[in-house]
Amino acid sequence: MKLNLFNYKSEVVDALQYNFSLREKEQIFFSLISHFGSISKVDFLISSSNEVSEKLEKDILNAIGKLNQGIPLQHITQIGYFRDLELFVNENVLIPRPETEELVSLVLEELSSHAKVLDLGTGSGCISLSIKSEFPEAIITGIDLSEKALEVAKQNGQKLDLDVSFLHLSMTEKLTQLGMFDILISNPPYIGKEEEKELDDNVVLHEPHMALFSDTEDPLYFYKLIYERALDNLVDGGFLFLELHENYSESTKQIFITNEFKDVEILTDLQGKLRFLKAQKA
């Protein structure tokens, strides 16, 4: 007997066995029927008595198998949402997080229309592209050590028709050839290797370790590098914005408490966690 959409929703929710809440399971269901069947939530509400096609059942059954193995939904659909953008994502880039959306909001408060912005460790390009989409006249450069991540960023730039310069460079090197910028922004790797066991398996097994974990035993390694890059590439009066590990927020702040920076402050995210650093070059 053919299932209708209404009954199929219950079947899919019951089949999702990974560590999902009921709300997450329902959200996954609507994402899957949208992706594989072009059925929106509104379509579902007005057409829930419609039969489910064999192809849709097959595609969703395959997706459920992957989800139950811990593969992120975004890697199955290859879609990640960031602010107002729909981005291509895969296993070579971090899945965009809501906290990083908040970081961009902080930047936009200080951005002028023709500002030059440098995004250190651009990954999928979500930060650079969202800034460019809201400030079209801004000049945005995103760098990353991972060539595979840059392929994703460039693909997103082309898909969204946003002119951002994505370059294969490392923040471990001097970047004086890039010139001076009004804003430096970064969500660098800041998780210590000893914390790996505390992370969900779907993160550890399916997202790039290069973008998650500090290269060394020093969890502040990349922030110290960013300090050096800011000295070389940030104009006087320019702003620096960083996403932080809440456990090391005060230690990170101390790196920037020097004569070269002023108004160094730690800001909280919507969950009340110490998440961001903002500083102005003196």
C-alpha positions as CSV (number, residue, x, y, z in Angstrom):
1,M,0.0,0.0,0.0
2,K,1.3,3.4,-1.0
3,L,2.2,5.9,1.8
4,N,0.9,9.4,1.7
5,L,3.2,12.3,2.8
6,F,1.5,12.6,6.2
7,N,2.1,9.0,7.1
8,Y,5.6,9.0,5.5
9,K,6.7,11.7,7.9
10,S,6.1,9.4,10.9
11,E,7.9,6.6,9.1
12,V,11.0,8.7,8.5
13,V,11.0,10.1,12.0
14,D,10.9,6.6,13.4
15,A,13.7,5.4,11.1
16,L,16.2,8.1,12.2
17,Q,18.1,6.4,14.9
18,Y,21.1,8.7,15.4
19,N,21.2,11.0,18.4
20,F,18.6,13.4,17.0
21,S,15.8,15.1,19.0
22,L,12.3,14.8,17.8
23,R,12.5,18.4,16.5
24,E,15.7,17.7,14.6
25,K,14.1,14.6,13.1
26,E,11.2,16.6,11.8
27,Q,13.5,19.3,10.4
28,I,15.5,16.6,8.7
29,F,12.3,15.2,7.1
30,F,11.4,18.5,5.7
31,S,14.9,19.1,4.4
32,L,14.9,15.7,2.7
33,I,11.6,16.0,1.0
34,S,12.6,19.5,-0.2
35,H,16.0,18.4,-1.5
36,F,14.9,15.1,-3.1
37,G,11.3,15.9,-4.0
38,S,11.2,19.7,-4.3
39,I,8.4,19.6,-1.7
40,S,8.3,22.6,0.6
41,K,6.8,22.7,4.0
42,V,3.8,24.6,2.6
43,D,3.4,21.9,-0.1
44,F,3.4,19.3,2.6
45,L,0.7,21.1,4.6
46,I,-1.6,21.4,1.6
47,S,-0.8,18.1,-0.1
48,S,-0.1,15.7,2.8
49,S,-2.5,13.2,1.4
50,N,-0.4,12.9,-1.8
51,E,1.3,9.5,-2.4
52,V,5.1,9.3,-2.0
53,S,6.9,8.3,-5.2
54,E,9.1,5.3,-5.3
55,K,12.1,7.5,-6.3
56,L,11.6,9.8,-3.3
57,E,11.3,6.8,-0.9
58,K,14.5,5.3,-2.4
59,D,16.5,8.6,-2.1
60,I,15.3,9.2,1.4
61,L,16.0,5.7,2.6
62,N,19.5,6.0,1.3
63,A,19.9,9.3,3.1
64,I,18.6,7.9,6.3
65,G,21.2,5.1,6.2
66,K,23.9,7.8,5.9
67,L,22.4,10.0,8.7
68,N,22.3,7.0,11.0
69,Q,26.0,6.5,10.4
70,G,26.6,10.1,11.6
71,I,27.1,11.7,8.2
72,P,25.9,15.3,8.5
73,L,22.7,16.2,6.6
74,Q,24.7,19.0,4.9
75,H,27.1,16.5,3.4
76,I,24.2,14.5,2.0
77,T,22.4,17.5,0.4
78,Q,25.7,19.4,-0.1
79,I,23.9,22.5,1.0
80,G,24.7,24.7,4.0
81,Y,22.9,27.9,4.9
82,F,24.7,31.0,6.2
83,R,22.8,34.2,6.8
84,D,20.9,34.7,3.6
85,L,23.1,32.5,1.4
86,E,22.7,28.9,0.2
87,L,26.2,27.5,-0.1
88,F,27.7,24.4,-1.5
89,V,29.5,22.4,1.2
90,N,31.3,19.1,1.3
91,E,33.7,17.2,3.6
92,N,36.5,19.6,2.7
93,V,35.0,22.5,4.6
94,L,33.4,23.2,8.0
95,I,29.7,23.3,7.9
96,P,28.7,27.0,8.6
97,R,27.7,27.6,12.2
98,P,25.2,30.2,13.6
99,E,27.9,31.6,15.9
100,T,29.9,32.6,12.8
101,E,26.8,34.4,11.5
102,E,27.0,36.5,14.6
103,L,30.6,37.2,14.0
104,V,29.7,38.6,10.6
105,S,27.0,40.8,12.2
106,L,29.7,42.4,14.4
107,V,31.8,43.1,11.3
108,L,29.0,44.7,9.4
109,E,28.5,47.2,12.3
110,E,32.0,48.7,11.6
111,L,32.1,48.2,7.8
112,S,32.1,51.1,5.3
113,S,30.9,50.6,1.8
114,H,34.4,50.5,0.1
115,A,36.3,48.8,2.9
116,K,39.0,46.2,2.3
117,V,38.5,43.0,4.2
118,L,40.8,40.0,4.7
119,D,39.3,36.7,5.8
120,L,42.0,34.4,7.3
121,G,41.1,30.7,6.8
122,T,38.1,31.3,4.6
123,G,37.0,27.6,4.2
124,S,33.7,27.5,2.3
125,G,33.9,31.3,1.8
126,C,30.8,31.8,4.0
127,I,32.2,34.9,5.8
128,S,33.7,36.6,2.8
129,L,30.7,35.9,0.6
130,S,28.1,37.1,3.1
131,I,30.0,40.3,3.7
132,K,30.2,40.9,-0.1
133,S,26.5,40.2,-0.5
134,E,25.6,42.9,1.9
135,F,28.4,45.4,1.0
136,P,28.8,44.9,-2.8
137,E,31.4,47.7,-3.1
138,A,33.7,46.2,-0.4
139,I,36.9,44.5,-1.6
140,I,37.1,41.1,0.0
141,T,40.0,38.7,0.0
142,G,39.8,35.2,1.5
143,I,42.8,33.0,2.0
144,D,43.2,29.3,3.0
145,L,45.9,26.7,3.2
146,S,43.6,24.0,1.9
147,E,43.3,23.9,-1.9
148,K,40.2,21.7,-1.7
149,A,38.5,24.2,0.6
150,L,39.3,27.0,-1.9
151,E,37.7,25.0,-4.7
152,V,34.5,25.0,-2.6
153,A,34.8,28.8,-1.9
154,K,35.4,29.6,-5.5
155,Q,32.5,27.5,-6.6
156,N,30.3,29.3,-4.1
157,G,31.5,32.7,-5.4
158,Q,30.6,31.7,-9.0
159,K,27.3,30.2,-8.0
160,L,26.3,33.4,-6.1
161,D,27.9,35.8,-8.6
162,L,29.9,37.5,-5.9
163,D,33.3,38.8,-6.7
164,V,35.6,37.7,-3.9
165,S,39.3,37.0,-4.4
166,F,40.1,33.5,-2.9
167,L,43.8,32.8,-2.7
168,H,45.9,29.8,-1.7
169,L,48.0,31.3,1.1
170,S,48.7,30.4,4.7
171,M,48.4,32.7,7.7
172,T,51.7,31.2,8.9
173,E,53.5,33.3,6.3
174,K,53.8,37.0,5.9
175,L,51.1,38.4,3.7
176,T,52.6,41.8,3.0
177,Q,52.1,41.2,-0.7
178,L,48.3,41.6,-0.2
179,G,48.6,45.1,1.0
180,M,46.6,46.8,3.8
181,F,43.1,46.1,5.0
182,D,40.5,47.9,7.0
183,I,39.1,44.7,8.6
184,L,40.7,41.4,9.4
185,I,38.3,38.6,10.3
186,S,38.9,35.0,11.2
187,N,37.3,31.8,12.6
188,P,40.6,29.9,13.0
189,P,41.1,26.3,14.3
190,Y,40.9,26.6,18.0
191,I,40.0,23.2,19.4
192,G,42.8,21.3,21.3
193,K,43.5,17.8,20.3
194,E,42.7,16.7,23.8
195,E,39.2,17.9,23.4
196,E,38.5,15.6,20.4
197,K,36.8,12.9,22.6
198,E,34.3,15.6,23.7
199,L,33.1,16.3,20.2
200,D,30.2,14.5,18.5
201,D,31.4,11.7,16.2
202,N,29.6,13.4,13.2
203,V,32.0,16.4,13.6
204,V,35.2,14.4,14.3
205,L,34.7,11.9,11.6
206,H,33.2,14.0,8.8
207,E,34.6,17.6,9.1
208,P,38.2,18.6,8.2
209,H,40.6,18.4,11.2
210,M,42.7,21.2,9.6
211,A,39.8,23.6,10.2
212,L,38.9,22.3,13.7
213,F,42.1,21.6,15.6
214,S,45.1,23.7,16.5
215,D,48.3,22.7,14.7
216,T,50.3,22.5,17.9
217,E,49.8,21.8,21.6
218,D,49.3,25.5,22.0
219,P,45.5,26.3,21.6
220,L,46.5,30.0,21.0
221,Y,48.8,29.2,18.1
222,F,46.7,30.7,15.4
223,Y,45.7,33.7,17.4
224,K,49.4,34.5,17.8
225,L,49.9,34.2,14.1
226,I,46.8,36.5,13.5
227,Y,48.4,39.1,15.8
228,E,51.4,39.1,13.5
229,R,49.3,39.3,10.4
230,A,47.3,42.2,11.9
231,L,50.5,44.1,12.6
232,D,51.5,43.8,8.9
233,N,48.2,44.0,7.1
234,L,45.8,46.1,9.2
235,V,45.6,49.8,8.7
236,D,45.9,52.1,11.7
237,G,42.3,52.4,13.1
238,G,41.3,49.2,11.4
239,F,39.3,46.5,13.2
240,L,40.1,42.9,14.0
241,F,37.3,40.3,14.6
242,L,37.9,36.8,15.8
243,E,35.8,33.8,16.8
244,L,37.1,32.2,20.0
245,H,37.2,29.2,22.2
246,E,35.3,30.3,25.4
247,N,37.9,28.5,27.6
248,Y,40.7,30.6,26.2
249,S,38.9,33.9,25.6
250,E,40.8,35.8,28.3
251,S,44.2,34.3,27.3
252,T,43.5,35.3,23.7
253,K,42.6,38.8,24.8
254,Q,45.9,39.1,26.5
255,I,47.7,38.5,23.2
256,F,46.2,41.8,21.9
257,I,46.7,43.9,25.0
258,T,49.7,45.7,23.6
259,N,50.5,49.2,22.4
260,E,49.5,48.2,18.9
261,F,45.8,47.7,19.8
262,K,43.1,49.5,21.7
263,D,39.6,48.8,22.9
264,V,40.2,45.0,23.0
265,E,37.0,43.4,24.2
266,I,35.5,39.9,24.5
267,L,31.9,39.7,23.3
268,T,29.3,36.9,24.0
269,D,27.2,35.0,21.5
270,L,23.4,34.6,21.8
271,Q,24.0,31.6,24.1
272,G,25.9,33.9,26.5
273,K,29.3,32.2,25.7
274,L,32.5,34.2,25.5
275,R,32.8,33.8,21.7
276,F,34.3,36.8,19.9
277,L,37.2,39.2,20.2
278,K,37.0,42.7,18.8
279,A,40.0,45.1,18.7
280,Q,41.1,48.2,16.9
281,K,44.6,48.9,15.8
282,A,46.0,51.9,17.4
